[in-house]
Amino acid sequence: MTRKPGPAVALMVAASVLAMTALAGCGGRTPEPSAKGPSASGSASAPHPVIRLSADGDTLVPGGPPLPFHLSVAGLTAEQAKRRQVALYIGIVAQKVQIRENGSWHDLALDWTNEQDDNGEFVAMVPLSYRGNARTQLDLRMFTADQRTNSVDATTSAATVTVAAQMAEDPRSPDIHPSASAARLLLPIDPTHLTVEVPEILRATAGGPPVEWSVRVRNAAGKLTRSDLRIAVSLAPGEIGGSVRRLHWSINRQGHWSDLTGRSHVETDKFDLAPGQSRTVRIRLALPAGAGGGSSDHVGAVLFAAVTAPWWPSDPDQPTGVTQNAQGTNILVAR
C-alpha cells in the first residue's frame, strides 16, 4: 500500500525547489555581506578609547630622581582627540609634571581639583590632539620634593602613591576624583628623606671678626643611597632693597677657605649619602662696618641652604629642589 505525502510535506518540498532555483540563477554563489557591515547606516558608535599607564621604575623616592612614566591611548580617532583631554591625577605633592614633546621636556600646569576638599588631588590636563593627530603615546615624568626636611622618623613604613588617568571632554571641570575604571599606577614610596639643619640665629659684630655658619644634611631614613646631591647656599641682604656685594663670606672646601665676596649663591660639588650618613658645609661671614644702622637686633644678612641635584637646579635667589623648603638663618648685628 502506497502512502501519499500530506499537505505540510508538499509545501516543504515546494519551498526547497524554489530555493534551489534562486541559487541557480545566482551562479551557485551565496550573497556576500556588505563590506561596511552594520556601520553602513552610520549608526554604529566610534571606537572606545582605552588608556594604559606604565612606569620605568616601581618605587618613588620623594626628593629622588624624577620618575618617568608613560601613557598610551588605543582606539582614539583624530576626530575624537580634538575634543578630548586626559586628566592625570597625582596622589602626592608633585613639584612638577613634565611631558616630552619634540625631543624636550615641558612643564604641565598642575591644579588642585577641589580647594574645599581635604581629599582632593593635583590634576594635569593633557590635550589628546597634537598638530592635528591623535596622541597614542605620551612620555611623562614626575618630580616630588622631599616631604619632611626637619623631622626624623626612621620607623616610617613605605606608603603607596596613586597616579590615575581618565578621559575628560571639558578641561575646565575635571572630575574631583577619577572613577574606579580609570587607569592607575600604584607606586610604593621609599621613606628615604634628607634633613637639613642650620643654626636658628647667629650674631655678628659690624666690622668685627667673621662668624661661622654650618649646614648639615643627613640621609635620615629609608634604604636607598641618595646620589648626585649638592648643597646650595644663598646669601641675601637683611633688608629689602639691600645689597650683599660688600659682605665678606667664604666656604670651606676640603680644609681651605674659598672667598665668595661679591657673589650671592654657591653650590658644593656632587656627593652621595648612604642611609644614616651626613655631610656638613661650613660658611664664614663678616659684616662690614656700619652694618645695622645703629639699631639693636638688626638683621644684617640671611643665609639659606637647600639640597639640589643635577636634574633639579635651584633658584639662586631662593634655593629649592630635592628638599621641600630652604632652611634659613638670620645674621643679627650684635651690639
BELNOR-V439657 format. One record per residue. N is the residue number from 1. RES is the residue in one letter. PHI is phi in whole degrees, 0 to 359 (* if undefined). OMEGA is omega in whole degrees, -180 to 180 (none if undefined). Layout:
n->N res->RES phi->PHI omega->OMEGA
n->N res->RES phi->PHI omega->OMEGA
This chain:
n->1 res->M phi->* omega->-178
n->2 res->T phi->263 omega->179
n->3 res->R phi->262 omega->177
n->4 res->K phi->271 omega->178
n->5 res->P phi->295 omega->178
n->6 res->G phi->286 omega->-179
n->7 res->P phi->301 omega->-177
n->8 res->A phi->295 omega->180
n->9 res->V phi->294 omega->179
n->10 res->A phi->298 omega->179
n->11 res->L phi->295 omega->179
n->12 res->M phi->298 omega->180
n->13 res->V phi->297 omega->-180
n->14 res->A phi->296 omega->179
n->15 res->A phi->296 omega->179
n->16 res->S phi->297 omega->-180
n->17 res->V phi->297 omega->180
n->18 res->L phi->296 omega->-180
n->19 res->A phi->295 omega->180
n->20 res->M phi->295 omega->179
n->21 res->T phi->295 omega->180
n->22 res->A phi->294 omega->179
n->23 res->L phi->296 omega->179
n->24 res->A phi->297 omega->179
n->25 res->G phi->290 omega->179
n->26 res->C phi->262 omega->-180
n->27 res->G phi->73 omega->177
n->28 res->G phi->81 omega->-178
n->29 res->R phi->264 omega->173
n->30 res->T phi->280 omega->-179
n->31 res->P phi->296 omega->-180
n->32 res->E phi->274 omega->177
n->33 res->P phi->292 omega->179
n->34 res->S phi->299 omega->-180
n->35 res->A phi->296 omega->-179
n->36 res->K phi->276 omega->178
n->37 res->G phi->62 omega->-175
n->38 res->P phi->292 omega->-179
n->39 res->S phi->277 omega->-178
n->40 res->A phi->300 omega->-179
n->41 res->S phi->278 omega->179
n->42 res->G phi->82 omega->-177
n->43 res->S phi->270 omega->-178
n->44 res->A phi->288 omega->-179
n->45 res->S phi->281 omega->178
n->46 res->A phi->288 omega->180
n->47 res->P phi->302 omega->180
n->48 res->H phi->270 omega->-179
n->49 res->P phi->295 omega->179
n->50 res->V phi->234 omega->-179
n->51 res->I phi->255 omega->175
n->52 res->R phi->229 omega->178
n->53 res->L phi->241 omega->176
n->54 res->S phi->212 omega->-179
n->55 res->A phi->227 omega->178
n->56 res->D phi->287 omega->179
n->57 res->G phi->241 omega->-178
n->58 res->D phi->245 omega->180
n->59 res->T phi->225 omega->178
n->60 res->L phi->256 omega->178
n->61 res->V phi->248 omega->177
n->62 res->P phi->304 omega->-175
n->63 res->G phi->83 omega->178
n->64 res->G phi->268 omega->-180
n->65 res->P phi->301 omega->178
n->66 res->P phi->298 omega->-179
n->67 res->L phi->265 omega->176
n->68 res->P phi->285 omega->172
n->69 res->F phi->217 omega->-171
n->70 res->H phi->227 omega->178
n->71 res->L phi->232 omega->178
n->72 res->S phi->241 omega->180
n->73 res->V phi->234 omega->178
n->74 res->A phi->245 omega->176
n->75 res->G phi->74 omega->-179
n->76 res->L phi->252 omega->178
n->77 res->T phi->274 omega->179
n->78 res->A phi->298 omega->180
n->79 res->E phi->290 omega->177
n->80 res->Q phi->297 omega->-175
n->81 res->A phi->297 omega->-177
n->82 res->K phi->297 omega->-175
n->83 res->R phi->245 omega->-179
n->84 res->R phi->231 omega->176
n->85 res->Q phi->226 omega->172
n->86 res->V phi->256 omega->174
n->87 res->A phi->263 omega->178
n->88 res->L phi->260 omega->-180
n->89 res->Y phi->257 omega->-176
n->90 res->I phi->252 omega->-176
n->91 res->G phi->272 omega->178
n->92 res->I phi->211 omega->178
n->93 res->V phi->287 omega->-179
n->94 res->A phi->268 omega->176
n->95 res->Q phi->292 omega->176
n->96 res->K phi->195 omega->174
n->97 res->V phi->236 omega->-177
n->98 res->Q phi->238 omega->176
n->99 res->I phi->240 omega->-180
n->100 res->R phi->267 omega->178
n->101 res->E phi->222 omega->178
n->102 res->N phi->55 omega->175
n->103 res->G phi->81 omega->179
n->104 res->S phi->222 omega->-176
n->105 res->W phi->266 omega->180
n->106 res->H phi->228 omega->-180
n->107 res->D phi->290 omega->171
n->108 res->L phi->259 omega->177
n->109 res->A phi->291 omega->178
n->110 res->L phi->250 omega->179
n->111 res->D phi->235 omega->176
n->112 res->W phi->278 omega->-173
n->113 res->T phi->292 omega->-178
n->114 res->N phi->204 omega->-177
n->115 res->E phi->294 omega->-179
n->116 res->Q phi->268 omega->-174
n->117 res->D phi->245 omega->180
n->118 res->D phi->296 omega->-180
n->119 res->N phi->262 omega->178
n->120 res->G phi->293 omega->-178
n->121 res->E phi->221 omega->171
n->122 res->F phi->280 omega->-179
n->123 res->V phi->227 omega->174
n->124 res->A phi->239 omega->-179
n->125 res->M phi->258 omega->-178
n->126 res->V phi->236 omega->176
n->127 res->P phi->298 omega->-179
n->128 res->L phi->265 omega->174
n->129 res->S phi->248 omega->-179
n->130 res->Y phi->225 omega->-179
n->131 res->R phi->57 omega->176
n->132 res->G phi->83 omega->-179
n->133 res->N phi->245 omega->176
n->134 res->A phi->282 omega->176
n->135 res->R phi->285 omega->176
n->136 res->T phi->247 omega->-180
n->137 res->Q phi->216 omega->178
n->138 res->L phi->241 omega->176
n->139 res->D phi->258 omega->-176
n->140 res->L phi->228 omega->172
n->141 res->R phi->209 omega->-174
n->142 res->M phi->237 omega->176
n->143 res->F phi->255 omega->177
n->144 res->T phi->231 omega->179
n->145 res->A phi->286 omega->174
n->146 res->D phi->295 omega->-173
n->147 res->Q phi->277 omega->-180
n->148 res->R phi->229 omega->-178
n->149 res->T phi->254 omega->-176
n->150 res->N phi->244 omega->-177
n->151 res->S phi->274 omega->-180
n->152 res->V phi->236 omega->179
n->153 res->D phi->216 omega->-174
n->154 res->A phi->290 omega->-178
n->155 res->T phi->266 omega->-179
n->156 res->T phi->299 omega->-180
n->157 res->S phi->274 omega->-179
n->158 res->A phi->292 omega->176
n->159 res->A phi->259 omega->-180
n->160 res->T phi->230 omega->176
n->161 res->V phi->248 omega->-179
n->162 res->T phi->248 omega->170
n->163 res->V phi->246 omega->-177
n->164 res->A phi->237 omega->-179
n->165 res->A phi->217 omega->175
n->166 res->Q phi->208 omega->-180
n->167 res->M phi->288 omega->175
n->168 res->A phi->216 omega->-180
n->169 res->E phi->268 omega->179
n->170 res->D phi->244 omega->-176
n->171 res->P phi->293 omega->-178
n->172 res->R phi->278 omega->-177
n->173 res->S phi->219 omega->175
n->174 res->P phi->292 omega->179
n->175 res->D phi->301 omega->-180
n->176 res->I phi->296 omega->178
n->177 res->H phi->228 omega->180
n->178 res->P phi->293 omega->179
n->179 res->S phi->288 omega->-178
n->180 res->A phi->296 omega->-178
n->181 res->S phi->272 omega->-179
n->182 res->A phi->292 omega->175
n->183 res->A phi->294 omega->-174
n->184 res->R phi->221 omega->168
n->185 res->L phi->244 omega->175
n->186 res->L phi->250 omega->-175
n->187 res->L phi->239 omega->174
n->188 res->P phi->291 omega->-180
n->189 res->I phi->253 omega->174
n->190 res->D phi->280 omega->-175
n->191 res->P phi->283 omega->177
n->192 res->T phi->310 omega->177
n->193 res->H phi->210 omega->-176
n->194 res->L phi->251 omega->173
n->195 res->T phi->254 omega->179
n->196 res->V phi->244 omega->-177
n->197 res->E phi->243 omega->177
n->198 res->V phi->223 omega->175
n->199 res->P phi->297 omega->179
n->200 res->E phi->289 omega->-177
n->201 res->I phi->217 omega->170
n->202 res->L phi->236 omega->177
n->203 res->R phi->242 omega->179
n->204 res->A phi->228 omega->179
n->205 res->T phi->269 omega->179
n->206 res->A phi->299 omega->-178
n->207 res->G phi->78 omega->-178
n->208 res->G phi->264 omega->-178
n->209 res->P phi->292 omega->180
n->210 res->P phi->290 omega->172
n->211 res->V phi->254 omega->-178
n->212 res->E phi->254 omega->180
n->213 res->W phi->239 omega->-178
n->214 res->S phi->232 omega->176
n->215 res->V phi->240 omega->177
n->216 res->R phi->241 omega->178
n->217 res->V phi->246 omega->-176
n->218 res->R phi->229 omega->171
n->219 res->N phi->276 omega->-164
n->220 res->A phi->270 omega->-177
n->221 res->A phi->204 omega->178
n->222 res->G phi->85 omega->-176
n->223 res->K phi->237 omega->-175
n->224 res->L phi->256 omega->173
n->225 res->T phi->280 omega->178
n->226 res->R phi->269 omega->-171
n->227 res->S phi->245 omega->175
n->228 res->D phi->56 omega->180
n->229 res->L phi->271 omega->172
n->230 res->R phi->222 omega->172
n->231 res->I phi->258 omega->180
n->232 res->A phi->259 omega->180
n->233 res->V phi->237 omega->177
n->234 res->S phi->237 omega->177
n->235 res->L phi->249 omega->-178
n->236 res->A phi->235 omega->177
n->237 res->P phi->292 omega->-178
n->238 res->G phi->281 omega->180
n->239 res->E phi->221 omega->-179
n->240 res->I phi->298 omega->179
n->241 res->G phi->83 omega->179
n->242 res->G phi->283 omega->-178
n->243 res->S phi->229 omega->177
n->244 res->V phi->250 omega->-175
n->245 res->R phi->296 omega->-178
n->246 res->R phi->266 omega->-180
n->247 res->L phi->279 omega->178
n->248 res->H phi->270 omega->177
n->249 res->W phi->216 omega->-176
n->250 res->S phi->209 omega->-180
n->251 res->I phi->237 omega->179
n->252 res->N phi->272 omega->179
n->253 res->R phi->241 omega->178
n->254 res->Q phi->52 omega->176
n->255 res->G phi->89 omega->-180
n->256 res->H phi->240 omega->-179
n->257 res->W phi->270 omega->179
n->258 res->S phi->253 omega->-176
n->259 res->D phi->289 omega->-180
n->260 res->L phi->239 omega->-176
n->261 res->T phi->304 omega->-178
n->262 res->G phi->93 omega->179
n->263 res->R phi->256 omega->178
n->264 res->S phi->238 omega->-175
n->265 res->H phi->207 omega->176
n->266 res->V phi->211 omega->176
n->267 res->E phi->232 omega->178
n->268 res->T phi->282 omega->171
n->269 res->D phi->291 omega->179
n->270 res->K phi->291 omega->177
n->271 res->F phi->209 omega->177
n->272 res->D phi->247 omega->177
n->273 res->L phi->228 omega->173
n->274 res->A phi->285 omega->179
n->275 res->P phi->307 omega->179
n->276 res->G phi->90 omega->-179
n->277 res->Q phi->276 omega->180
n->278 res->S phi->220 omega->176
n->279 res->R phi->223 omega->-180
n->280 res->T phi->241 omega->177
n->281 res->V phi->241 omega->-178
n->282 res->R phi->250 omega->-180
n->283 res->I phi->233 omega->172
n->284 res->R phi->245 omega->-179
n->285 res->L phi->218 omega->177
n->286 res->A phi->237 omega->178
n->287 res->L phi->276 omega->180
n->288 res->P phi->289 omega->177
n->289 res->A phi->300 omega->-179
n->290 res->G phi->87 omega->179
n->291 res->A phi->294 omega->176
n->292 res->G phi->101 omega->176
n->293 res->G phi->62 omega->177
n->294 res->G phi->84 omega->-180
n->295 res->S phi->271 omega->-179
n->296 res->S phi->281 omega->178
n->297 res->D phi->58 omega->175
n->298 res->H phi->287 omega->179
n->299 res->V phi->280 omega->180
n->300 res->G phi->276 omega->-180
n->301 res->A phi->194 omega->177
n->302 res->V phi->227 omega->176
n->303 res->L phi->248 omega->178
n->304 res->F phi->240 omega->176
n->305 res->A phi->218 omega->176
n->306 res->A phi->209 omega->178
n->307 res->V phi->259 omega->179
n->308 res->T phi->237 omega->178
n->309 res->A phi->211 omega->-179
n->310 res->P phi->304 omega->-178
n->311 res->W phi->273 omega->-179
n->312 res->W phi->216 omega->-177
n->313 res->P phi->295 omega->-178
n->314 res->S phi->264 omega->174
n->315 res->D phi->272 omega->-178
n->316 res->P phi->304 omega->-179
n->317 res->D phi->282 omega->-179
n->318 res->Q phi->206 omega->-173
n->319 res->P phi->296 omega->174
n->320 res->T phi->220 omega->178
n->321 res->G phi->146 omega->-178
n->322 res->V phi->302 omega->176
n->323 res->T phi->277 omega->-171
n->324 res->Q phi->292 omega->-178
n->325 res->N phi->225 omega->175
n->326 res->A phi->287 omega->176
n->327 res->Q phi->264 omega->-174
n->328 res->G phi->235 omega->178
n->329 res->T phi->224 omega->174
n->330 res->N phi->276 omega->174
n->331 res->I phi->261 omega->-177
n->332 res->L phi->272 omega->177
n->333 res->V phi->278 omega->-178
n->334 res->A phi->278 omega->179
n->335 res->R phi->237 omega->none
